[in-house]
Amino acid sequence: MTFYLPLAADSPWGDYGDILFHGMSMFAPHIHGKIQLYRTGPFVPPITFPGISDIVITEELKNIIQSTWGILEFLPVEKAHIATLHWEGWDRAASDPLFYPANGEPEAYILNSPHDPLSAELMGNLWEVIVPESPTVSAPLDWVRILSKPGVYISERAKNILEDRLKDWVKFQPFIQS
């Protein structure tokens, strides 16, 4: 049985695109178990991968996932620092972003601008996907976090349901359990 590791789709502009698309969840420790998200806004893709194995989704995608897979749980994400930047209209085919931050570091898109409560509000609710843990992938589970490996693994059925909706934001790497 083939499972898939959902990964961030190749974003343009290297590390600069990664920061703009996904933000950062490792910049600050979780508080009361919740991700402290640092990112640009108000636009946010339906699914983002802001940390090593964190998956953050929008309210709309949460509703789709929840109606299809009742077993999954979700934790609200704290929008700790949302910097206003309308990058979503930039030319993704360009080799460089529209502009680089003044100090040249990708994180500066976020950290060099103040938190904007209005942009944070316009994003709507964001959620961390909490996935059941198992020592291996298992046929009855469409979503699983394997204890000995980083990331979340999904069944082919889950991949097929999500693939078209998320084609601009995620790619699926096959994982065959040995």
N, C-alpha and C positions, 0 to 999 in steps of 0.2 A: 504494500500500500504506500502510495506516495503522499507525503505531506509537503507543505511549502512554508518557507520562511519569508514573510512579507518584509520587504526592505524599502527604504526610500528610493523612489525613482531617481535616476540620474538628474540632478539639478544642474542648471547652467551655472557658469561662473565659479565653479569649484567650491571652496570653503565659504565664499561670500554667498553663493546661492543656498548652500546648506543652512547657514544661519538665517537667511531670509525665509526660507521655506519652513524650517523646523523650530527655530529658536533654541533655547537651552533649558534643560531641566536639571542639569548637574551643577549649575552655577551656585545654587543655594541648597542647603539640606531640606528634605521634606519636613513639614511642620504638621504635627498630628496626622502623619501618614500621607499628607497631600503634597503633590508636586508643586513646587514654587516656580512657575513658568516665567521665563524672560524671553520676550520675542517682539517682533514688529506687529503692528496692527493698523487699522482694524481688520484687514483681510487675513484670514487664516484658512489654509487648505482643509479639506474634510478629514484628512488623516495626516498626522505628523509624527516624527520620530526624534524628539528633542534630546534623548539621552541614550545610553547604551542599550537598554531593552524597554524603554518607556514608549508607549503608544498613546498619543493624545488625539481625541476625535472631537468633532463638533456635535452639537445637540442633534442635528439632522441625521448624521451617520449613526449616532447612538440609538436613535429611535428605530432605524432600519435593523441594526444589529440586535437590539433588544427584542424586536418582534420576530426575528428569525431564530435567535439562539437565547432562550431564556436563562440558560445556565450561567452566562457571563454576568459579572458585577462591574460596577463603575464607581469611581471616586471623583468628586468634583476637583478640578484643577484650580489652584490659586493663581490668578494672573498677577504675579508679584511685581513685574516691571514690563509694561507694554509701551513701546516707543512708536509713535506715529510715523509710518513710512509707507507710501503707496507704491510698492515695488511690483505689484501684480500686473501692471500694464507695461513693464519693461520688456524689451525684445529678448525672448528666451533663446533665440537663434544667434544672438550676438555673442562674441567671444568674451566680452567684458560686461559687467553690470553698467547701468547708466552712469553711476558715479561710485567712487570708492570712499570709505570713511576717511576723515582727515588724517588719522594716525596710521592708516593702512591695515588695521586689524579688523577682521570680519565682525567680531563681537561689538565693535564700536558703533555699528548700525543701531544697536540696542542700548549699549551702556553710555554712549555719549549724548543721548537724548533723555529728557525727563520722562517719567511715567505719565501716561495720559489716561486718566480715568474714563474719558469719553470713548477713546479707541477701545479700551478694555470692555466697556459696556456694549459697544457696537458689535463686538466679536460674538456675543451671546455666550452661553454656557459651554465650557470645554470640559472634557471628561477623560480620565485615565481608564483604559481598559484593564480590568483585573481578570486574569486568565487562570483557570484551574491548573495546579501543578501535578505532574506525574513523572515517574521514573523513565517512561518511554511514551512515544505516541501511541494512541489507542483508537481503534475503529469507532467506538461509540462517541468519541470526542471530536468535535469539529475545530476546537481551539484548545491548545495545550501549551503549557510552559514546561519544558523538560528540565528536571532538576539539575542535571549535569551540564547543561548548555545554555548560553545566553540567547535571548530572543523568545519569540512566540511562534508556534508552528500551527498551521491551519490545514484542514483537509482539502482535498480537491473540490469537494462540494462547496466549502466556504470560499475557496479561491474563485470558483466559477460565479458565485453570487456577487462577490465584491469586485472582481476584475474590471468589468465594464464601467462601473461607477467611479472607480479610483484610478483609471488607466494613466492619468496625468501625474499621479502622486505616489504610486507604489508599483513595485515590480515584485515578482514572486520567484524565489529561488527554490528549485526542487530539493527536497531532503528525503533521502531514502534511508530508513533505519536499517542498520546492519544487524 
